[in-house]
């Protein structure tokens, strides 16, 4: 009996590994380093909102979305908006339909802000961790889900992938995205129907996910922090732990910001999922925490941990996939 159960468990594990192997193969460490490297390179000049470097980053995200097989939400990939100081920002949006034959009428938003500080005092701030890492992760997740669909998977929910601009300017990009949903100006590219608040099942924000310099437990560098579990139902929260175990990812998972209620609340309020959570949308943020490299010119790709980042992307992919 025990032998049979062990064999069944091993068979199930083998099946899960095979079915998701093509998606896992997308997340090569060299490719992650290449994508983060581009976004934090001098060409993007720190990706300040409204700058040439920010525009380079926006066009790059649009190309990644197009190559991943997403569909733009409108005639082009970008949705422009103005910040409070008049600067023009650009959110980049692409949708992966759950099914072409039977279009779904619900959505999960997966987003990361791509802007950073730009050039200050004549020096470009690379922002490799903050937030080239999250932006690269979103482009890879888009490709992972496209690959999974190409082998026959269909879903009851569409995924909208977003590169958000102007997080550093009062989270103006996420505010603009929410406003477009609230006002009904965002429409499904397949059906033409309005994407309303009631149709958005969840918002997943990835903000600074590439470092292992600030571990939750000092004896483990392979960790991930997910904030916002209070907005989920218990089943969705438990799924994260289940996926971590089921797919043998084995990350050290924390559902608070280093065990501090005060810092958890503070960190939660300064990233792009906040506007969605404030309006009743289940919302989470994945992060690896603030490090001593934050907002410094030394925040470069060489300071990141690609092995751990790879595992984090795997876990986010599997968690979202179980809910589609």
Backbone torsions as a table, in degrees:
resi	resn	phi	psi	omega
1	UNK	NA	-50.5	179.7
2	UNK	-63.0	-41.2	178.6
3	UNK	-60.7	-41.6	179.9
4	UNK	-63.8	-42.0	179.0
5	UNK	-64.2	-40.6	178.5
6	UNK	-63.8	-40.0	178.9
7	UNK	-65.6	-41.4	178.7
8	UNK	-63.6	-41.5	178.8
9	UNK	-63.4	-43.2	179.5
10	UNK	-64.9	-38.9	179.4
11	UNK	-65.4	-43.8	178.9
12	UNK	-62.6	-41.4	178.1
13	UNK	-62.7	-41.5	179.2
14	UNK	-63.6	-41.2	179.1
15	UNK	-63.2	-45.5	179.5
16	UNK	-60.7	-39.5	-179.4
17	UNK	-64.8	-43.4	-177.8
18	UNK	-67.2	-46.3	-174.6
19	UNK	-65.1	-30.3	-177.9
20	UNK	-103.7	2.4	-179.3
21	UNK	-57.9	-43.7	179.3
22	UNK	-58.9	-38.6	178.4
23	UNK	-68.2	-42.9	178.7
24	UNK	-60.4	-35.3	-177.5
25	UNK	-66.0	-19.2	176.8
26	UNK	-64.9	-34.7	-169.9
27	UNK	-90.8	68.4	174.7
28	UNK	-84.1	138.3	-176.2
29	UNK	-61.2	-36.2	178.8
30	UNK	-64.5	-37.4	179.7
31	UNK	-71.1	-38.6	176.1
32	UNK	-59.7	-46.6	-179.6
33	UNK	-62.8	-36.9	179.0
34	UNK	-64.9	-44.9	-177.6
35	UNK	-68.5	-45.8	177.7
36	UNK	-65.0	-37.2	179.4
37	UNK	-62.0	-40.5	178.1
38	UNK	-63.0	-48.4	-176.2
39	UNK	-65.6	-28.2	-179.6
40	UNK	-100.5	8.9	179.8
41	UNK	-77.4	165.5	-179.7
42	UNK	-63.2	-23.9	178.1
43	UNK	-58.9	-38.4	-178.7
44	UNK	-87.0	-6.8	169.0
45	UNK	49.2	38.7	178.4
46	UNK	81.9	0.4	171.3
47	UNK	56.7	39.6	176.7
48	UNK	-66.7	139.8	178.2
49	UNK	-60.1	132.0	178.5
50	UNK	82.8	4.1	-179.8
51	UNK	-103.3	167.1	176.7
52	UNK	-61.4	-38.9	178.5
53	UNK	-64.1	-38.8	176.3
54	UNK	-64.9	-36.7	177.7
55	UNK	-66.5	-40.2	177.1
56	UNK	-58.8	-43.2	179.8
57	UNK	-65.2	-41.6	-179.9
58	UNK	-62.1	-44.8	178.4
59	UNK	-64.3	-36.6	179.2
60	UNK	-63.5	-44.2	178.7
61	UNK	-62.1	-43.7	178.4
62	UNK	-58.5	-41.5	178.6
63	UNK	-64.9	-40.6	178.7
64	UNK	-63.0	-42.0	178.8
65	UNK	-64.6	-41.4	179.8
66	UNK	-65.4	-45.0	179.6
67	UNK	-66.2	-26.5	178.0
68	UNK	-78.8	-8.3	177.9
69	UNK	90.3	16.8	177.2
70	UNK	-76.0	167.3	178.3
71	UNK	-113.6	129.6	179.2
72	UNK	-68.3	148.6	177.4
73	UNK	-92.3	77.5	-175.5
74	UNK	129.2	-165.5	-177.0
75	UNK	-75.5	-19.3	177.2
76	UNK	-143.7	177.7	-174.2
77	UNK	-79.5	-24.1	-172.1
78	UNK	-97.3	144.8	172.3
79	UNK	-122.5	114.1	-174.8
80	UNK	-86.5	153.7	177.0
81	UNK	-156.0	166.9	176.8
82	UNK	-112.4	138.9	175.8
83	UNK	-82.9	176.8	-177.6
84	UNK	-64.4	-23.6	178.7
85	UNK	-96.6	9.0	176.0
86	UNK	91.9	-5.5	177.9
87	UNK	-67.1	138.7	178.6
88	UNK	-88.6	124.4	176.2
89	UNK	-110.2	167.0	-177.8
90	UNK	-138.6	112.4	169.0
91	UNK	-83.8	139.5	179.5
92	UNK	-111.2	121.3	-173.6
93	UNK	-126.1	138.8	173.6
94	UNK	-145.5	146.2	-177.0
95	UNK	-117.0	138.6	170.2
96	UNK	-106.2	110.6	-179.8
97	UNK	-65.9	141.8	175.0
98	UNK	-64.9	-36.7	178.2
99	UNK	-155.7	139.3	176.8
100	UNK	-81.6	-43.3	-177.1
101	UNK	-68.1	-39.4	-179.1
102	UNK	-125.4	80.8	-174.0
103	UNK	-56.8	132.7	178.2
104	UNK	-79.2	159.2	-179.3
105	UNK	-122.3	30.7	175.4
106	UNK	-140.1	162.3	-169.5
107	UNK	-144.2	143.5	165.4
108	UNK	-115.0	130.8	178.9
109	UNK	-99.4	127.8	176.9
110	UNK	-119.2	117.2	-169.1
111	UNK	-137.9	158.4	170.8
112	UNK	-152.3	141.3	176.0
113	UNK	-81.0	137.5	-178.7
114	UNK	-103.8	-11.7	-178.7
115	UNK	-76.8	160.8	175.2
116	UNK	-146.1	-155.0	-171.0
117	UNK	-81.4	-16.0	-178.7
118	UNK	76.1	-139.0	179.9
119	UNK	-108.3	123.1	178.0
120	UNK	-127.4	130.1	179.8
121	UNK	59.4	30.9	179.2
122	UNK	80.7	2.6	-178.6
123	UNK	-117.5	134.8	177.5
124	UNK	-83.3	134.8	178.7
125	UNK	-99.1	110.3	-170.3
126	UNK	-63.0	-40.0	-179.8
127	UNK	60.0	44.7	-179.0
128	UNK	-63.3	-47.2	177.2
129	UNK	-79.9	-40.1	-175.7
130	UNK	-111.8	90.8	0.9
131	UNK	-136.6	43.1	173.0
132	UNK	-60.3	-32.4	-179.8
133	UNK	-63.4	-46.1	179.4
134	UNK	-68.1	-38.3	179.1
135	UNK	-64.4	-45.3	176.9
136	UNK	-60.7	-39.2	178.7
137	UNK	-61.6	-42.3	179.5
138	UNK	-63.5	-41.8	179.2
139	UNK	-65.3	-35.0	178.2
140	UNK	-71.9	-38.9	176.2
141	UNK	-62.2	-39.3	176.8
142	UNK	-59.0	-44.2	179.6
143	UNK	-68.7	-38.7	179.4
144	UNK	-60.7	-46.1	-179.1
145	UNK	-69.3	-33.6	176.3
146	UNK	-64.4	-43.2	178.3
147	UNK	-62.5	-43.7	179.1
148	UNK	-61.5	-40.5	177.5
149	UNK	-66.2	-32.5	-177.7
150	UNK	-66.1	-18.7	178.6
151	UNK	-99.5	14.8	169.4
152	UNK	112.1	-1.7	-179.9
153	UNK	-75.2	140.9	170.6
154	UNK	-127.6	158.1	-175.8
155	UNK	-132.8	157.0	178.3
156	UNK	-88.5	1.1	-178.1
157	UNK	-136.6	141.1	173.7
158	UNK	-84.9	154.6	175.3
159	UNK	-115.6	126.6	173.9
160	UNK	-104.1	117.5	177.8
161	UNK	-97.3	136.2	-173.3
162	UNK	-136.4	131.5	164.7
163	UNK	-98.1	109.9	-175.6
164	UNK	-89.7	139.0	176.4
165	UNK	-102.9	164.0	168.0
166	UNK	63.4	30.6	170.8
167	UNK	-63.3	-36.3	-179.2
168	UNK	-75.0	-4.1	176.8
169	UNK	-116.7	59.6	175.3
170	UNK	73.3	26.0	-179.8
171	UNK	56.3	40.0	-176.3
172	UNK	-66.4	-29.5	-179.7
173	UNK	-67.4	-46.3	178.9
174	UNK	-69.0	-33.7	175.1
175	UNK	-61.8	-41.8	-179.9
176	UNK	-67.5	-39.1	178.5
177	UNK	-63.8	-45.5	178.5
178	UNK	-62.8	-40.8	-179.9
179	UNK	-60.8	-39.7	-179.9
180	UNK	-65.7	-33.3	176.3
181	UNK	-73.1	-44.5	-179.1
182	UNK	-61.7	-39.1	-177.3
183	UNK	-86.6	-6.7	178.3
184	UNK	78.2	22.1	-178.4
185	UNK	-93.0	-1.4	177.3
186	UNK	-102.8	123.0	-175.7
187	UNK	-122.6	153.3	178.9
188	UNK	-71.1	126.6	-177.5
189	UNK	-69.3	-17.2	178.1
190	UNK	-89.7	-46.9	-173.4
191	UNK	-99.5	-20.3	-176.1
192	UNK	78.3	1.5	-180.0
193	UNK	-77.8	153.0	178.3
194	UNK	-69.8	140.0	174.9
195	UNK	-91.7	101.4	-174.8
196	UNK	-99.1	168.2	179.5
197	UNK	-54.4	-41.5	-176.5
198	UNK	-64.8	-20.4	-177.8
199	UNK	-93.0	-9.8	-179.2
200	UNK	-88.5	111.5	-175.9
201	UNK	-80.9	-31.0	-174.1
202	UNK	-166.1	152.0	171.7
203	UNK	-121.8	123.6	178.8
204	UNK	-112.3	117.7	-179.3
205	UNK	-109.7	132.1	179.2
206	UNK	-115.8	112.3	-173.4
207	UNK	-133.3	101.9	174.8
208	UNK	70.7	87.4	-168.4
209	UNK	-131.1	10.9	-171.3
210	UNK	-102.2	-8.6	-172.5
211	UNK	-98.0	158.1	169.5
212	UNK	-126.6	24.0	-175.3
213	UNK	-84.2	-10.3	-179.4
214	UNK	-131.3	64.8	-175.1
215	UNK	-64.5	149.5	177.4
216	UNK	-67.4	-42.8	175.3
217	UNK	-117.0	129.2	-169.9
218	UNK	-61.4	-19.7	-177.3
219	UNK	-94.9	4.8	179.6
220	UNK	-137.3	126.1	176.7
221	UNK	-96.4	-11.8	-177.7
222	UNK	-94.2	82.9	-174.6
223	UNK	-134.0	167.6	171.4
224	UNK	-150.7	146.3	178.3
225	UNK	-112.1	128.8	172.2
226	UNK	-119.1	117.6	176.0
227	UNK	-103.7	148.6	178.8
228	UNK	105.6	9.1	-178.7
229	UNK	-60.4	-22.0	179.1
230	UNK	-68.0	-17.7	178.7
231	UNK	-88.1	-9.0	-177.4
232	UNK	-96.2	161.5	168.1
233	UNK	-81.2	159.2	-174.9
234	UNK	-55.9	-34.3	-179.6
235	UNK	-62.8	-44.0	-179.4
236	UNK	-65.0	-40.1	178.5
237	UNK	-65.3	-44.1	-179.3
238	UNK	-65.2	-28.2	180.0
239	UNK	-60.7	-33.3	179.3
240	UNK	-62.0	-45.4	179.0
241	UNK	-66.7	-38.0	179.4
242	UNK	-64.1	-45.7	179.6
243	UNK	-64.1	-39.2	179.0
244	UNK	-57.8	-39.0	-179.5
245	UNK	-83.6	-44.9	-173.2
246	UNK	-63.7	-37.1	-178.0
247	UNK	-99.4	13.2	173.2
248	UNK	56.7	40.4	179.2
249	UNK	-84.8	-42.9	169.8
250	UNK	59.5	47.1	171.9
251	UNK	-85.3	152.0	172.1
252	UNK	-81.0	109.5	-173.1
253	UNK	-100.3	131.2	174.1
254	UNK	-120.9	136.2	178.6
255	UNK	-104.1	15.9	174.5
256	UNK	-142.3	168.0	179.4
257	UNK	-89.6	89.5	178.1
258	UNK	58.3	34.6	174.2
259	UNK	75.5	5.0	-177.3
260	UNK	-105.4	120.4	177.1
261	UNK	-62.8	-40.9	-179.0
262	UNK	-62.9	-47.9	-179.2
263	UNK	-73.3	-29.6	174.8
264	UNK	-61.8	-48.3	179.3
265	UNK	-63.2	-40.1	-179.1
266	UNK	-66.0	-48.8	-177.6
267	UNK	-66.8	-34.0	178.4
268	UNK	-61.8	-34.4	-173.5
269	UNK	-81.3	-8.1	-174.2
270	UNK	-111.5	23.1	176.0
271	UNK	-136.6	172.4	-161.2
272	UNK	-73.6	-11.9	177.2
273	UNK	-74.6	-16.6	-171.7
274	UNK	-57.7	-46.1	-176.6
275	UNK	-62.6	-33.8	178.7
276	UNK	-72.8	-44.8	178.4
277	UNK	-62.0	-39.8	179.9
278	UNK	-63.3	-21.2	-179.6
279	UNK	-106.4	21.3	170.5
280	UNK	85.6	11.5	177.9
281	UNK	-92.8	126.1	173.3
282	UNK	-54.2	125.3	-171.2
283	UNK	-142.9	141.6	178.0
284	UNK	-136.3	159.1	172.9
285	UNK	-126.9	129.7	172.5
286	UNK	-101.3	134.2	-178.1
287	UNK	-154.4	163.9	171.2
288	UNK	-111.8	9.2	172.5
289	UNK	89.6	167.3	178.0
290	UNK	-79.4	139.2	177.4
291	UNK	-123.2	177.2	178.7
292	UNK	-70.6	-7.5	178.1
293	UNK	-90.2	-7.7	-177.5
294	UNK	-57.7	132.3	177.0
295	UNK	56.3	32.8	176.0
296	UNK	-122.4	155.7	179.4
297	UNK	-71.6	-9.5	178.4
298	UNK	-87.7	4.0	176.3
299	UNK	-77.3	79.6	-175.2
300	UNK	-116.1	163.2	-176.7
301	UNK	-59.5	-29.1	-178.7
302	UNK	-66.4	-16.4	-178.7
303	UNK	-89.7	-3.4	-174.6
304	UNK	-93.1	162.4	-179.1
305	UNK	-111.1	98.9	-175.0
306	UNK	-68.8	-31.8	178.8
307	UNK	-63.0	-45.9	-179.3
308	UNK	-72.6	-39.7	177.5
309	UNK	-58.0	-41.4	178.3
310	UNK	-57.4	-45.7	-179.9
311	UNK	-66.0	-36.6	178.9
312	UNK	-64.1	-42.7	178.9
313	UNK	-64.7	-41.3	175.6
314	UNK	-54.9	-48.5	-175.4
315	UNK	-64.6	-44.5	179.1
316	UNK	-61.4	-43.0	178.1
317	UNK	-57.8	-51.4	-177.0
318	UNK	-66.1	-37.5	179.6
319	UNK	-64.2	-47.1	178.6
320	UNK	-64.2	-41.7	-175.9
321	UNK	-61.3	-34.9	179.9
322	UNK	-69.9	-16.1	-176.1
323	UNK	-103.4	-0.6	-177.8
324	UNK	-79.7	NA	NA
